[in-house]
Amino acid sequence: MPDIRIAGKVALAEALQDARDYTVRLLDACADWPAAAMPDPLRVPCLTIINPPLWEIGHVAWFAEYWCLRQRGANQPPAPSLLADADRWYDSRTVPHDSRWQLDLPNWQTTRRYLEDTLAAALDALHKLPETDAALYFHRLALFHEDMHDEAFCYMRQTLCWPHADGLAALPPAADIELTGGEFLMGSSPTARGFVFDNEKWAHPQRIADFAIAATPVRNSDYLAFVETGAYREPQWWSADGLAWLAATGQTMPHYWRREQGHWQQRRFERWIALAPEQPVIHLTAHEAEAWCRWAGRRLPSEAEWEYAARHAAAFDWGTQVWEWTASAFAPYPGFSPDPYAEYAAPFFHTHRSVRGGSFATHSRMRNSRYRNYYEPQRDDIFVGFRSCPLR
C-alpha cells in the first residue's frame, strides 16, 4: 500500500472511495438489523464517549464537503452545502455533543445520499487539482478524518455490545529491547513531502538516554497476575488520580472483564469469551497501566522514547493490535501552530494523554511512527493497552 501521506491523486481518490465504502457498509449493516433483534442501532443512548450514528456519518460527509469543496478563501463565507441545514446539524465546532441526540436529522436514506453526493463532488474536485501537497492537503485531511471516525464506529460497537469482527491476536512472551540513546528529531519536518497533522509540527531535537523497552504490549496473562493479587484494592500502586478514578468507578478489574464460575472472561463486542492469556490487554485506562507498572517494577515509556523505538528498533512491534498509553501529557511541540482545522488538536493540549501506535481497527494507511493520538487518561472504551520499560 502506498504511503497515502505522499501519494498522488490516483491513489488518494482510491483511498477516499475505499473509506466511504467502508463507512456505508458499517451503517448499512446496522440499518438492516431486524427491530426484534435489538434496539434501533441508528438511535443510541446519550453517552459522552460516543455520537449518534446518524449524526456521526452525516458529520463525516459534511467535513469532507466543507474542507474539500466549500472553502473560498480567507474572510469569505463558505459556499452553500449540498444539503440544506447541514451546517446546523453537523458542524462539531458549533453543535454541542449532547444536543446531537435532539436534532431533527435526516433519515438514513437521505444521509446515505449525502455521503454519495459529497464523495462524488470531492472526487471531481480532486481530479482538477494540481499534484502538489498544498493542493491535496484537504482531501488527505478528509480521508484521515473519515478513517478516525470509522474506528470510532468500531469502538462504539464495543461500548453498545453490538456485533463486530475482532482483530486481536496472540503475542509472544514479553522481551525487552535494549536501545542506545542519542539525539533525534522528533516530529515531522517542515521540509518533508506530504501531509502532516498539526500536532506533529515541528521536528525538534530530543535527547534520549540509553533505555530498554518491551518489544510488544502487555498481555492479558501479565495483567491478570496483577488483578489476582488484589492490587485494585492496594493504594500503593495507584497515583492520586488513579485512586480518585477507583473511588469514582468502584472497579476491581478491567472494563469488560468478569469472573464466572472460577473462570476469567472478557467481553469482545457482543460476546463474553474466555480471557485469552496471550492476547494484549485492552480497554485499560492510563491509571491502570501506570498501576501495573508500579506493581511490576517498571514504567510507561515517554512519548519521545516510544517514537525513538518505533523508528530505530526493528523488533519493536507496534500499530496492529492496541493503541498504547505513554507517560507523556499531550502537549504542543516547539513551533506548533494550528492548521485551518484548528479544533483538531489544540483544544486538547494538557488535558489529554499522548497515545501512540494503532489498533486492529485502525486503517493501515493511518499508521505512522510520528502520528500522535490522544485521549483523556480515564478512557477505557477505546482499543488501548500499553507496553512498559524496566526501571534503571
Buried (B, 14 or more C-beta within 10 A) or exposed (E): EEEBBBBEBEBBBBBBBBBBEBBBEBBEEBBEBEEEEBEEBBEBEEBEBBBBBBBBBBBBBBBBBBBBBBBEEEEEEEEEBBBEEBBEBBEBEEBEBEEBBEBEBBEBEEBBBBBEBBBEBBBEEBEEBEEEBEEBBBBBBBBBBBBBBBBBBBBBBBBBEBEBEBBBEEBEEBEBBEBEBEEBEBBBBEEBEBBBBBBBBBBBEBEBEEBBBBBBBBBBBBBBEBBEEEBBEEEEBBBEBBBEBBEEEEBEBBBBBEEEEEEBBBBBBEEBEEBBEEBBBBBBBBBBBBBBBBBBEBBBBBBBBBBBBBEBBEEBBBBBBBBBBBBBBBBBBEEBEBBEBEEBBBEBBEEBBBBBBBBBBBBEBBBBBBBBBBBEBBBBBBBBBBBBBBEE
